[in-house]
Amino acid sequence: MYKPNPIDTSRVELPKELLELTEKIAENVHENWSVARIKDGWSYGELRDDDKKTTPCLVPYSELTEIEKEYDRITAIETLKLIVALGYKIEKK
């Protein structure tokens, strides 16, 4: 049985300037997810239906519910924390 074992980032404190990236990364995560879904034949539908390949999440990020946005934000934050935990530094040019 598969047992996930992500790198522990629980002790990583992100500096303010990296936290500001969170929303842009989250939006881009959603855009990439949307591209993949559309490529796989999914389209917008008021209800998710795996057989019909419809989902209410195929909308611009700004139109997602806060609950849906939170999934993308968590991905963004955990990605930034992983980069820092691995010893990399992100600087704005």
C-alpha positions as CSV (number, residue, x, y, z in Angstrom):
1,M,0.0,0.0,0.0
2,Y,1.3,3.4,-0.9
3,K,2.1,5.7,2.0
4,P,2.8,9.3,1.1
5,N,6.0,10.8,2.6
6,P,6.3,14.4,1.7
7,I,9.2,16.5,2.9
8,D,8.3,18.0,6.2
9,T,7.9,21.8,5.7
10,S,6.1,22.4,9.0
11,R,8.9,24.4,10.5
12,V,9.5,26.6,7.4
13,E,8.4,30.2,8.0
14,L,8.0,32.0,4.7
15,P,9.1,35.7,4.6
16,K,6.4,38.2,3.8
17,E,7.7,38.8,0.2
18,L,7.3,35.1,-0.6
19,L,3.8,35.0,1.0
20,E,2.8,37.7,-1.5
21,L,3.5,35.2,-4.3
22,T,1.0,32.8,-3.0
23,E,-2.1,34.2,-4.8
24,K,-0.3,34.5,-8.1
25,I,1.0,30.9,-7.9
26,A,-2.4,29.7,-6.8
27,E,-4.0,31.4,-9.7
28,N,-1.5,29.8,-12.1
29,V,-2.0,26.4,-10.5
30,H,-5.7,26.7,-11.3
31,E,-4.9,27.9,-14.9
32,N,-2.7,24.8,-15.5
33,W,-5.3,22.5,-14.0
34,S,-7.9,24.1,-16.3
35,V,-5.8,23.6,-19.4
36,A,-5.3,19.9,-18.5
37,R,-9.0,19.3,-17.9
38,I,-10.0,21.0,-21.1
39,K,-7.4,19.0,-23.0
40,D,-8.9,15.8,-21.4
41,G,-12.4,16.7,-22.7
42,W,-13.8,18.4,-19.6
43,S,-16.1,21.4,-19.8
44,Y,-18.0,23.7,-17.4
45,G,-21.1,22.3,-15.8
46,E,-23.1,23.4,-12.7
47,L,-22.4,20.1,-11.1
48,R,-19.4,17.8,-11.2
49,D,-20.2,14.8,-13.3
50,D,-17.2,12.5,-14.0
51,D,-19.1,10.5,-16.7
52,K,-20.1,13.7,-18.6
53,K,-16.7,15.3,-17.7
54,T,-18.3,18.5,-16.4
55,T,-17.2,20.6,-13.4
56,P,-18.2,23.9,-11.9
57,C,-14.5,24.7,-11.4
58,L,-13.8,25.4,-15.0
59,V,-14.1,29.2,-14.5
60,P,-11.5,31.9,-14.0
61,Y,-9.7,31.7,-10.6
62,S,-11.4,35.0,-9.5
63,E,-14.8,33.2,-9.9
64,L,-13.9,30.2,-7.7
65,T,-15.4,29.9,-4.2
66,E,-13.0,30.6,-1.4
67,I,-13.0,26.9,-0.6
68,E,-11.8,26.0,-4.1
69,K,-9.2,28.8,-4.0
70,E,-7.9,27.4,-0.8
71,Y,-6.8,24.1,-2.5
72,D,-4.7,26.1,-4.9
73,R,-3.3,28.3,-2.1
74,I,-2.2,25.3,-0.1
75,T,-0.4,23.9,-3.2
76,A,1.3,27.3,-3.6
77,I,2.4,27.7,0.0
78,E,3.7,24.1,0.2
79,T,5.6,24.6,-3.0
80,L,7.3,27.7,-1.7
81,K,8.0,26.1,1.7
82,L,9.6,23.1,-0.1
83,I,11.8,25.4,-2.2
84,V,13.0,27.1,1.0
85,A,13.4,23.8,2.9
86,L,15.6,22.5,0.2
87,G,17.9,25.4,0.6
88,Y,16.9,27.6,-2.3
89,K,16.4,31.3,-2.2
90,I,13.8,33.1,-4.3
91,E,14.6,36.8,-5.1
92,K,12.6,39.2,-7.1
93,K,14.6,40.9,-9.9
